Structure formats: structure tokens, C-alpha cells
């Protein structure tokens, strides 16, 4: 009886850990996607600034 209880407890802990780790990965992925979206107009500005810096360094 004790062995069955131990197996049930360990399998429950294992299952909850897997569910929580999958949820954490999804949360991180969603937040990263939202934070690093750069509009095209900003990309053009960044590109122009980078080109200007390279020209000045020469």
C-alpha cells in the first residue's frame, strides 16, 4: 500500500512539473515575440544610423 501511494505521489509531482514547465516556455515565447517587434520605419532609421557610423569611422 505504501509503495502504491509513493508511486501515485511521484507520478502526480512529475506530471505537474511537466505541465508547469510547458506553460513557462509558452509564456516566455509570447513575451519575447511581443517585445522585439520593430516597425519597418524604425528598422530603416537603425540601418541609416549604422551606415552613417560606418562612413564616419572610415
N, CA, C and O of each residue as an XYZ file, in Angstrom:
232
protein
N       0.820     -1.194      0.000
C       0.000      0.000      0.000
C       0.866      1.260      0.000
O       0.580      2.214     -0.723
N       1.924      1.259      0.812
C       2.810      2.422      0.862
C       3.504      2.636     -0.477
O       3.717      3.769     -0.907
N       3.852      1.530     -1.128
C       4.530      1.633     -2.418
C       3.603      2.246     -3.469
O       4.039      3.068     -4.276
N       2.328      1.851     -3.464
C       1.367      2.415     -4.411
C       1.175      3.907     -4.164
O       1.101      4.694     -5.108
N       1.096      4.289     -2.899
C       0.933      5.697     -2.556
C       2.150      6.501     -3.001
O       2.010      7.613     -3.511
N       3.330      5.950     -2.812
C       4.551      6.626     -3.243
C       4.571      6.790     -4.763
O       4.921      7.857     -5.267
N       4.201      5.750     -5.488
C       4.181      5.809     -6.950
C       3.167      6.840     -7.425
O       3.464      7.620     -8.330
N       1.979      6.858     -6.833
C       0.964      7.838     -7.213
C       1.421      9.264     -6.914
O       1.213     10.168     -7.723
N       2.035      9.460     -5.768
C       2.518     10.793     -5.395
C       3.613     11.261     -6.338
O       3.592     12.403     -6.797
N       4.562     10.394     -6.629
C       5.667     10.769     -7.508
C       5.177     11.030     -8.930
O       5.645     11.964     -9.583
N       4.243     10.218     -9.416
C       3.741     10.441    -10.772
C       2.939     11.734    -10.853
O       2.974     12.418    -11.875
N       2.217     12.078     -9.790
C       1.483     13.345     -9.763
C       2.453     14.520     -9.776
O       2.250     15.484    -10.514
N       3.491     14.448     -8.974
C       4.502     15.512     -8.961
C       5.177     15.644    -10.319
O       5.396     16.753    -10.806
N       5.502     14.526    -10.919
C       6.145     14.532    -12.232
C       5.241     15.180    -13.279
O       5.691     16.000    -14.078
N       3.957     14.803    -13.266
C       3.009     15.350    -14.247
C       2.827     16.855    -14.061
O       2.779     17.595    -15.044
N       2.726     17.314    -12.822
C       2.544     18.754    -12.600
C       3.793     19.531    -12.994
O       3.685     20.649    -13.497
N       4.964     18.966    -12.779
C       6.195     19.642    -13.189
C       6.260     19.784    -14.703
O       6.678     20.826    -15.210
N       5.855     18.757    -15.424
C       5.854     18.822    -16.892
C       4.863     19.874    -17.372
O       5.172     20.656    -18.271
N       3.673     19.897    -16.776
C       2.670     20.882    -17.183
C       3.159     22.297    -16.902
O       2.977     23.187    -17.732
N       3.769     22.516    -15.759
C       4.255     23.851    -15.412
C       5.416     24.274    -16.296
O       5.501     25.444    -16.668
N       6.301     23.368    -16.638
C       7.435     23.739    -17.484
C       6.970     24.079    -18.894
O       7.515     24.998    -19.507
N       5.991     23.377    -19.421
C       5.453     23.696    -20.741
C       4.777     25.051    -20.737
O       4.906     25.810    -21.698
N       4.062     25.365    -19.676
C       3.387     26.663    -19.583
C       4.417     27.789    -19.486
O       4.234     28.847    -20.088
N       5.493     27.570    -18.739
C       6.525     28.597    -18.597
C       7.192     28.875    -19.935
O       7.454     30.034    -20.257
N       7.472     27.851    -20.716
C       8.094     28.046    -22.026
C       7.177     28.843    -22.941
O       7.641     29.713    -23.677
N       5.890     28.557    -22.903
C       4.938     29.282    -23.742
C       4.860     30.746    -23.328
O       4.767     31.624    -24.185
N       4.898     31.019    -22.034
C       4.824     32.399    -21.555
C       6.045     33.194    -21.998
O       5.915     34.340    -22.429
N       7.218     32.602    -21.897
C       8.441     33.291    -22.306
C       8.417     33.553    -23.798
O       8.787     34.643    -24.235
N       7.996     32.590    -24.585
C       7.947     32.761    -26.032
C       7.004     33.893    -26.415
O       7.339     34.707    -27.275
N       5.847     33.960    -25.802
C       4.885     35.014    -26.118
C       5.440     36.383    -25.769
O       5.308     37.317    -26.560
N       6.060     36.524    -24.602
C       6.555     37.836    -24.195
C       7.731     38.277    -25.064
O       7.861     39.465    -25.360
N       8.577     37.355    -25.474
C       9.705     37.707    -26.333
C       9.209     38.183    -27.685
O       9.715     39.172    -28.215
N       8.232     37.499    -28.250
C       7.696     37.896    -29.549
C       7.100     39.294    -29.505
O       7.253     40.056    -30.460
N       6.441     39.638    -28.443
C       5.791     40.940    -28.342
C       6.796     42.059    -28.115
O       6.601     43.165    -28.620
N       7.851     41.807    -27.381
C       8.796     42.866    -27.028
C       9.727     43.239    -28.173
O      10.175     44.383    -28.242
N      10.028     42.322    -29.060
C      11.048     42.576    -30.059
C      10.493     42.801    -31.460
O      11.206     42.605    -32.444
N       9.255     43.201    -31.560
C       8.687     43.548    -32.861
C       9.073     44.988    -33.157
O       8.719     45.895    -32.404
N       9.801     45.204    -34.255
C      10.268     46.539    -34.626
C       9.594     46.934    -35.933
O       9.666     46.198    -36.917
N       8.935     48.100    -35.947
C       8.305     48.540    -37.194
C       9.343     48.792    -38.283
O      10.509     49.059    -37.995
N       8.910     48.704    -39.520
C       9.824     48.872    -40.651
C      10.459     50.255    -40.651
O      11.632     50.393    -41.000
N       9.707     51.279    -40.267
C      10.261     52.638    -40.240
C      11.426     52.737    -39.254
O      12.409     53.429    -39.518
N      11.314     52.045    -38.121
C      12.405     52.046    -37.144
C      13.612     51.278    -37.676
O      14.753     51.665    -37.423
N      13.369     50.198    -38.406
C      14.476     49.444    -38.992
C      15.255     50.306    -39.985
O      16.483     50.242    -40.043
N      14.540     51.104    -40.758
C      15.198     51.988    -41.727
C      16.058     53.010    -40.995
O      17.182     53.286    -41.415
N      15.541     53.576    -39.903
C      16.316     54.544    -39.117
C      17.578     53.899    -38.550
O      18.662     54.480    -38.606
N      17.425     52.706    -38.009
C      18.578     51.997    -37.440
C      19.608     51.710    -38.524
O      20.807     51.880    -38.302
N      19.152     51.279    -39.686
C      20.058     50.990    -40.795
C      20.807     52.250    -41.218
O      22.018     52.207    -41.434
N      20.096     53.371    -41.337
C      20.734     54.625    -41.742
C      21.760     55.086    -40.709
O      22.845     55.540    -41.071
N      21.421     54.971    -39.434
C      22.372     55.349    -38.389
C      23.618     54.467    -38.425
O      24.736     54.952    -38.251
N      23.420     53.186    -38.650
C      24.552     52.266    -38.732
C      25.450     52.608    -39.913
O      26.675     52.607    -39.789
N      24.846     52.898    -41.047
C      25.631     53.261    -42.232
C      26.393     54.564    -41.999
O      27.551     54.680    -42.401
N      25.761     55.541    -41.359
C      26.436     56.805    -41.057
C      27.625     56.593    -40.129
O      28.675     57.209    -40.312
N      27.469     55.736    -39.146
C      28.576     55.458    -38.231
C      29.729     54.772    -38.958
O      30.893     55.077    -38.700
N      29.419     53.862    -39.851
C      30.469     53.173    -40.609
C      31.209     54.146    -41.519
O      32.428     54.056    -41.665
N      30.483     55.066    -42.125
C      31.119     56.056    -43.005
C      32.035     56.959    -42.192
O      33.140     57.275    -42.633
N      31.593     57.375    -41.013
C      32.407     58.250    -40.154
C      33.669     57.551    -39.661
O      34.703     58.194    -39.481
N      33.592     56.246    -39.442
C      34.747     55.508    -38.942
C      35.832     55.356    -39.998
O      36.992     55.137    -39.651
N      35.491     55.464    -41.263
C      36.484     55.310    -42.336
C      37.277     56.538    -42.445
O      38.171     56.624    -43.287
